[in-house]
Structures are given as C-alpha cells and as structure tokens.
Amino acid sequence: DQGQNLAGIFFQCSLLPYLAFLYFLSFRGNRTPDLGNFGWQYLLLFVLGTIPSGIVTRSVYGDSLANTDWLHGGAETLLT
C-alpha cells in the first residue's frame, strides 16, 4: 500500500544502505561494543516484524497498524 508513494520508495531504498551499515559496523576494527551492535541489528528485526503486522492490519481490518491496538502492541513489544 505504501510502496508507490514517496515514503514507501524511501523505505525500500534505505534497506541496502542499512544492511551495509550493519556489515561495516560488525568489523572488529571499529571496536563497536557487542551490545551496541546487537541493538542496531535488533532494530532491523523490529522493522521486519512490523511489516507483516501492517500487511495483516491493512488486509484484514482495512486500517493502519497504529489504529489496531492488539497488532500495534505486539509489534511495539519488539522495541522493549
């Protein structure tokens, strides 16, 4: 649903640079703390977890993820 507007295009284009960021962040020469590296990787897991929730919300309820409390709450638990 968002894939054709400007926000959707930016989101799709941001995936490869973010994966490259994670790749270079994991080099030992950067001396990134393991917990910091895990946090950046976990953010990607959060994004990948909210995409199916948004698709289910749009297709089943015809609404946005922010307006469907139980799916929105489940997606937000990935942040804590």
N, C-alpha and C positions, 0 to 999 in steps of 0.2 A: 504494500500500500504506500509506503514511504519511498520506495525505490526510484521513482521517477521525479520527485521534487528535489530541490537543491539540498536539503538536509540529508536525504537518502543517498544522493550522489556523493556528498562529502563523507558520509559514514562508510560507504563502500570503498572509497579511495583511501581512507585512513587505515584500513586493516593492514596492508602491506608495510607502510612505514612503522606501524606499531609493532608488528612482528619483527621487523629489522631492529627496532629499538630494543626489544626483549632479547634478541640474539646477541647484539653487541653488549648489552648490559650484563650478560652472563659470563663474559670473559673474566678470568681471574685477575688479569692485569688492571682491570677497572677497580678492583678491591671493593666492589659493591657488597654490603653485608647480605648474608643469606636471607635474613628476614625481609630486607628491603626488596630483594629480587623476587622473593615469594609474593610480596604484596603487589608488585606490578604484574606478575603472572596471574594472580588471583583476580585482578581487575578484568583481565581478558575472560576469565571463567564467568564472572558476573555478567559481562556483556553477552557472552554466548548463552547464558542461562535465561536472560530476559528476552532474547529474540523469539524462542518458541512460546514463551508466555504471551508475548504481544501478538503472535500469529493466532494462537488459540483464542485470545480475547477478541480479536477482530473477527475471526470466522464464526465463533460460537455465539458471542454476545453482541457483535456489531458495534463495539465501543472500544475506547482506548484502554490501555493497560492501567493507566492512572485512575480510571473510574471503576475498575473491577477489583474490589478490595482484597478478596482472598488470593487472586493470582498476583496482584501487585505486592501484597505482603509476603508471599512466597518468594517472589523474585528479590525483594529487598532483604530477605534474610541472608542472601548470599553476600551482602555487604558487611554483616556483623560477624 
